[in-house]
């Protein structure tokens, strides 16, 4: 079979590469052509355009790079038409991929599958109409999306969550605390982990308050910051010099969390990773114009929570301190709770177990590949 995939971000590159490997395991004659990244390229096939040339976020960057975006879209459509695949697989990245879906479905009449639904349950719910028109099969990685799409009379398949796979297959799964601190020249004291985001602007906005909040814990704990991939280590020096002793480690996020007593985490997949590793956490996220943002969250968005842990469980499992709730005092108070109030801490850990049962076992990529291959084969 000939497969054409489109992923426009780093996370999409990761998930698409795992899906490609699972498809290769099923389809020995699988051929791939794609918009994606290095991880996808490592699985074989032809990389047409790297996601680095596509990842424009926010209104101004999109406007400033409108010509490039339109050029990328034209190139993608022409390349799919020329390649004539048996199936097109789109991975998240809705602003671009929904337009590709419409073209492929209406002009080329090639089946379209979507892996990892965009977060239309949070905003832009109107996009469901486009999925129903142009996407033959939606493969979801969040269990609550099944019910959401059912309300719109659109059936989607939940295949499991790739983060469960990543945690299950991580390196150093059996590492002890002693081995970890010795390997990284740390002290023999409990760890508070900080995951402050993946982009410079995000880190600059969140990290100072997160570090200020842990000042009072510096005597009994050591602070270990998970450095974001792609960020120059020198970037973190400004924070190390201004706040309590903090150790920055790169490419060690899961190992840090596995040994931590608690964590301060910005929103996103990191909240899910922290919960899957059974680390009590505080979700912290600074926003511009916090009171206006809070109003928009309450009156415009269609979701009660921002963290995946709470969304999966359908209730507040972890405290979300964002917008007007993002203050040093609030972060410090919640951190005391999860570190020192045993009943509070244990309740969070019990809810983590419930979340893990809802997410199900590892094997998301294999299940997604099986659904795709069975559908196209029949």
C-alpha positions as CSV (number, residue, x, y, z in Angstrom):
1,X,0.0,0.0,0.0
2,X,1.0,3.6,-0.6
3,X,0.5,5.9,2.3
4,X,0.7,9.7,2.4
5,X,1.0,11.4,5.8
6,X,0.9,15.0,6.9
7,X,2.2,16.1,10.3
8,X,3.0,19.8,10.9
9,X,4.6,19.8,14.4
10,X,7.2,17.9,16.5
11,X,4.5,15.9,18.4
12,X,2.9,14.9,15.1
13,X,6.3,13.8,13.8
14,X,6.7,11.5,16.9
15,X,3.2,10.0,16.8
16,X,3.2,9.6,13.0
17,X,6.6,7.8,13.1
18,X,5.3,5.3,15.6
19,X,2.2,4.8,13.4
20,X,4.4,4.2,10.4
21,X,6.4,1.6,12.2
22,X,3.2,-0.2,13.2
23,X,2.0,0.0,9.6
24,X,5.3,-1.5,8.4
25,X,4.8,-4.4,10.8
26,X,1.4,-5.2,9.2
27,X,2.1,-4.2,5.6
28,X,5.4,-5.5,4.3
29,X,4.9,-3.6,1.1
30,X,4.1,-0.2,2.8
31,X,5.5,2.8,1.0
32,X,5.5,6.3,2.6
33,X,5.6,9.8,1.4
34,X,5.0,12.7,3.8
35,X,5.2,16.1,5.2
36,X,6.8,15.6,8.6
37,X,10.1,15.4,10.4
38,X,13.3,13.5,11.2
39,X,11.5,10.7,13.2
40,X,9.2,10.0,10.3
41,X,12.2,10.0,7.9
42,X,14.0,7.5,10.1
43,X,11.2,5.0,9.3
44,X,11.8,5.2,5.5
45,X,10.0,6.8,2.6
46,X,10.3,10.3,1.2
47,X,10.2,13.5,3.2
48,X,8.7,16.2,1.0
49,X,8.6,19.1,3.5
50,X,10.0,19.3,7.0
51,X,7.6,20.6,9.7
52,X,10.1,23.3,10.7
53,X,9.0,25.1,7.5
54,X,5.4,24.8,8.5
55,X,5.0,25.4,12.2
56,X,3.6,28.9,12.5
57,X,1.6,29.6,15.7
58,X,-0.5,32.6,16.5
59,X,-2.2,35.3,14.5
60,X,0.8,37.5,13.6
61,X,3.2,34.7,12.6
62,X,0.5,33.2,10.4
63,X,-0.2,36.5,8.7
64,X,3.5,37.3,8.2
65,X,4.1,33.9,6.7
66,X,0.8,33.6,4.7
67,X,2.6,33.3,1.4
68,X,4.8,30.4,2.7
69,X,1.8,28.6,4.2
70,X,-0.2,28.9,1.0
71,X,2.8,27.7,-0.9
72,X,3.2,24.7,1.4
73,X,-0.5,23.8,0.9
74,X,-0.3,24.0,-2.8
75,X,2.8,21.8,-2.8
76,X,1.1,19.3,-0.6
77,X,-2.0,19.1,-2.8
78,X,0.1,18.7,-6.0
79,X,2.3,16.1,-4.4
80,X,-0.5,14.0,-3.1
81,X,-2.2,14.1,-6.6
82,X,1.1,13.1,-8.3
83,X,1.8,10.3,-5.8
84,X,-1.7,8.9,-5.9
85,X,-1.6,7.1,-2.6
86,X,-4.1,4.4,-1.5
87,X,-4.7,6.4,1.7
88,X,-4.0,9.8,3.2
89,X,-3.3,10.0,6.9
90,X,-3.5,13.4,8.6
91,X,-2.0,14.0,12.0
92,X,-3.5,16.8,14.2
93,X,-2.5,20.2,12.8
94,X,-6.1,21.2,11.8
95,X,-5.7,24.6,10.2
96,X,-3.6,23.0,7.4
97,X,-4.9,19.4,7.4
98,X,-8.6,20.1,7.2
99,X,-8.0,22.0,3.9
100,X,-5.9,19.0,2.7
101,X,-8.7,16.6,3.7
102,X,-11.3,18.6,1.7
103,X,-9.1,18.6,-1.4
104,X,-8.2,14.9,-1.2
105,X,-11.8,13.8,-0.6
106,X,-13.6,16.1,-3.1
107,X,-11.0,16.3,-5.9
108,X,-9.0,13.1,-5.7
109,X,-11.6,10.8,-4.1
110,X,-8.9,9.1,-2.0
111,X,-9.8,7.8,1.5
112,X,-8.8,10.1,4.3
113,X,-8.0,9.0,7.9
114,X,-7.3,11.4,10.7
115,X,-5.0,10.3,13.6
116,X,-5.2,12.4,16.7
117,X,-8.2,14.6,16.6
118,X,-7.7,18.4,16.9
119,X,-9.1,19.8,20.2
120,X,-12.4,20.9,18.7
121,X,-14.1,20.0,22.0
122,X,-12.4,23.0,23.5
123,X,-13.0,25.5,20.8
124,X,-13.9,25.7,17.1
125,X,-16.5,23.1,17.5
126,X,-17.9,24.0,14.0
127,X,-15.0,22.1,12.5
128,X,-16.8,18.8,13.3
129,X,-18.9,19.5,10.1
130,X,-15.7,19.4,8.1
131,X,-14.6,16.1,9.7
132,X,-18.0,14.5,8.9
133,X,-17.7,15.7,5.2
134,X,-14.1,15.0,4.4
135,X,-12.7,12.4,6.9
136,X,-13.6,8.8,6.5
137,X,-12.3,7.6,9.8
138,X,-11.2,9.5,12.9
139,X,-8.8,7.7,15.3
140,X,-8.8,9.4,18.7
141,X,-6.2,9.2,21.5
142,X,-8.4,10.7,24.2
143,X,-11.3,8.6,25.5
144,X,-13.7,11.4,26.2
145,X,-13.7,12.5,22.5
146,X,-15.8,9.4,21.6
147,X,-18.8,10.8,23.5
148,X,-18.1,14.3,22.3
149,X,-18.3,13.3,18.6
150,X,-21.3,11.0,19.3
151,X,-23.3,14.1,20.2
152,X,-22.6,15.3,16.6
153,X,-23.6,11.9,15.1
154,X,-19.9,11.2,14.1
155,X,-18.4,7.9,15.1
156,X,-14.7,7.9,16.1
157,X,-12.5,5.1,17.3
158,X,-10.5,5.4,20.5
159,X,-7.2,3.5,20.0
160,X,-5.5,4.3,23.3
161,X,-3.0,7.1,24.2
162,X,0.6,7.1,22.8
163,X,1.8,8.7,26.1
164,X,0.9,5.4,27.8
165,X,3.2,3.7,25.3
166,X,6.0,6.2,25.8
167,X,5.9,5.7,29.6
168,X,5.7,1.9,29.4
169,X,8.7,1.7,26.9
170,X,10.9,4.4,28.5
171,X,14.5,3.8,29.3
172,X,15.8,3.3,32.9
173,X,12.4,2.0,34.1
174,X,14.0,0.2,37.0
175,X,16.4,3.0,38.0
176,X,16.6,3.6,41.8
177,X,16.7,7.0,43.5
178,X,20.3,6.4,44.6
179,X,21.4,5.5,41.1
180,X,19.7,8.5,39.6
181,X,21.2,11.1,42.0
182,X,24.6,9.5,41.8
183,X,24.5,9.6,38.0
184,X,23.6,13.3,37.9
185,X,25.7,14.5,40.8
186,X,22.6,15.4,42.9
187,X,22.2,15.5,46.6
188,X,20.6,12.7,48.6
189,X,17.4,14.7,49.2
190,X,13.9,14.4,47.9
191,X,13.2,16.0,44.5
192,X,10.7,18.6,43.4
193,X,10.6,18.6,39.7
194,X,9.7,21.6,37.5
195,X,8.5,21.3,33.9
196,X,8.1,24.9,32.7
197,X,7.2,24.4,29.1
198,X,8.9,23.8,25.8
199,X,9.2,27.3,24.2
200,X,11.3,30.2,25.4
201,X,8.4,32.6,25.7
202,X,6.5,30.0,27.8
203,X,9.5,29.3,30.0
204,X,10.2,33.0,30.6
205,X,6.6,33.6,31.5
206,X,6.1,30.6,33.9
207,X,9.5,29.7,35.4
208,X,10.3,32.7,37.6
209,X,7.1,32.3,39.6
210,X,7.5,28.6,39.8
211,X,11.0,29.0,41.2
212,X,9.8,31.7,43.6
213,X,7.2,29.4,44.9
214,X,9.7,26.6,45.7
215,X,12.1,28.9,47.6
216,X,10.6,27.9,51.0
217,X,11.2,24.2,50.2
218,X,14.9,24.6,49.3
219,X,16.2,23.3,52.7
220,X,14.3,20.0,52.7
221,X,14.2,19.3,48.9
222,X,16.4,19.8,45.9
223,X,14.9,21.4,42.8
224,X,15.4,19.7,39.4
225,X,14.3,21.4,36.2
226,X,13.6,19.4,33.1
227,X,15.4,21.3,30.3
228,X,13.3,21.6,27.1
229,X,14.7,19.9,24.0
230,X,15.9,22.4,21.5
231,X,16.5,25.1,24.1
232,X,20.2,26.3,24.6
233,X,21.4,25.4,28.1
234,X,22.7,28.9,28.4
235,X,19.1,30.2,28.3
236,X,18.5,28.7,31.7
237,X,21.5,30.4,33.4
238,X,19.5,33.6,34.0
239,X,17.1,31.6,36.2
240,X,19.7,29.5,38.0
241,X,21.5,32.7,39.1
242,X,18.4,34.5,40.4
243,X,16.6,31.8,42.4
244,X,17.3,28.9,44.9
245,X,19.8,26.2,43.8
246,X,18.3,24.5,40.8
247,X,19.8,21.7,38.7
248,X,18.8,21.7,35.0
249,X,18.9,18.3,33.3
250,X,18.2,17.7,29.6
251,X,16.7,14.7,28.0
252,X,15.9,13.3,31.4
253,X,12.3,14.3,31.9
254,X,10.9,10.8,32.6
255,X,13.8,9.9,34.8
256,X,13.4,13.1,36.8
257,X,9.7,12.6,37.3
258,X,10.1,8.9,38.2
259,X,12.3,10.0,41.2
260,X,10.4,13.2,42.2
261,X,8.1,13.6,45.3
262,X,6.1,16.3,43.5
263,X,6.1,18.4,40.4
264,X,5.1,21.8,39.1
265,X,4.0,21.4,35.5
266,X,2.7,23.6,32.8
267,X,-0.4,22.3,30.9
268,X,-0.2,19.9,28.0
269,X,1.0,16.3,27.6
270,X,3.4,16.9,30.5
271,X,0.5,16.7,33.0
272,X,-0.5,13.3,31.6
273,X,3.1,12.1,31.7
274,X,3.5,13.2,35.3
275,X,0.3,11.4,36.3
276,X,1.2,8.2,34.5
277,X,4.5,8.3,36.6
278,X,2.4,8.7,39.8
279,X,3.9,12.1,40.8
280,X,1.5,14.5,42.6
281,X,1.5,17.8,40.7
282,X,0.4,21.4,40.5
283,X,-0.6,22.6,37.1
284,X,0.7,26.2,36.6
285,X,0.2,28.4,33.6
286,X,0.6,32.2,33.4
287,X,-1.5,33.9,30.7
288,X,-1.5,37.5,29.4
289,X,-4.4,39.6,30.7
290,X,-5.2,37.0,33.3
291,X,-8.7,38.3,34.3
292,X,-9.8,38.6,30.7
293,X,-8.4,35.1,29.9
294,X,-10.3,33.7,32.9
295,X,-13.5,35.3,31.6
296,X,-12.9,33.8,28.1
297,X,-12.2,30.4,29.6
298,X,-15.5,30.5,31.5
299,X,-17.7,31.9,28.7
300,X,-16.1,31.1,25.4
301,X,-14.3,27.8,25.6
302,X,-16.3,24.6,25.8
303,X,-14.2,22.7,28.3
304,X,-14.2,22.7,32.1
305,X,-10.5,22.0,32.5
306,X,-7.1,22.7,30.8
307,X,-5.2,19.7,32.0
308,X,-5.5,16.3,30.3
309,X,-5.6,14.6,33.7
310,X,-8.8,16.4,34.7
311,X,-10.3,16.1,31.2
312,X,-9.7,12.3,31.1
313,X,-11.2,11.8,34.6
314,X,-14.0,14.3,34.1
315,X,-13.3,15.9,37.5
316,X,-10.7,17.9,39.3
317,X,-7.9,15.6,40.1
318,X,-5.0,18.1,40.0
319,X,-5.3,21.8,40.9
320,X,-5.1,24.1,37.8
321,X,-3.5,27.4,38.7
322,X,-3.8,29.5,35.5
323,X,-4.9,32.9,34.4
324,X,-6.0,34.9,37.6
325,X,-5.3,31.8,39.8
326,X,-1.6,31.8,38.8
327,X,0.1,33.3,41.8
328,X,3.2,32.4,43.8
329,X,1.2,32.1,47.0
330,X,-1.4,29.8,45.3
331,X,1.4,27.6,43.9
332,X,3.2,27.4,47.2
333,X,0.0,26.5,49.1
334,X,-0.9,23.7,46.7
335,X,2.7,22.4,46.8
336,X,2.5,22.2,50.6
337,X,-0.7,20.2,50.3
338,X,0.6,17.5,47.9
339,X,3.9,17.2,49.8
340,X,2.7,17.3,53.4
341,X,-1.0,16.4,53.7
342,X,-1.0,12.6,53.3
343,X,-4.7,12.2,52.7
344,X,-4.7,14.9,50.0
345,X,-1.7,13.4,48.3
346,X,-3.1,9.8,48.4
347,X,-6.4,11.0,47.0
348,X,-4.6,12.4,44.0
349,X,-2.6,9.1,43.5
350,X,-5.9,7.1,43.8
351,X,-7.4,9.3,41.0
352,X,-4.3,8.7,38.9
353,X,-5.0,5.0,39.1
354,X,-8.6,5.7,37.8
355,X,-7.2,7.8,35.0
356,X,-4.8,5.0,34.0
357,X,-7.7,2.5,33.8
358,X,-9.7,4.9,31.6
359,X,-6.8,5.4,29.2
360,X,-6.2,1.6,28.9
361,X,-3.1,-0.4,28.0
362,X,-0.2,0.5,25.8
363,X,-0.4,-0.2,22.1
364,X,-2.1,2.9,20.6
365,X,0.0,2.9,17.5
366,X,-0.5,-0.8,16.8
367,X,-4.2,-0.5,17.3
368,X,-4.4,2.6,15.1
369,X,-2.4,0.8,12.4
370,X,-4.6,-2.2,12.6
371,X,-7.8,-0.1,12.1
372,X,-6.2,1.7,9.1
373,X,-4.9,-1.5,7.5
374,X,-8.1,-3.4,7.9
375,X,-10.1,-0.6,6.5
376,X,-8.0,0.0,3.5
377,X,-7.5,-3.8,2.8
378,X,-11.3,-4.4,2.8
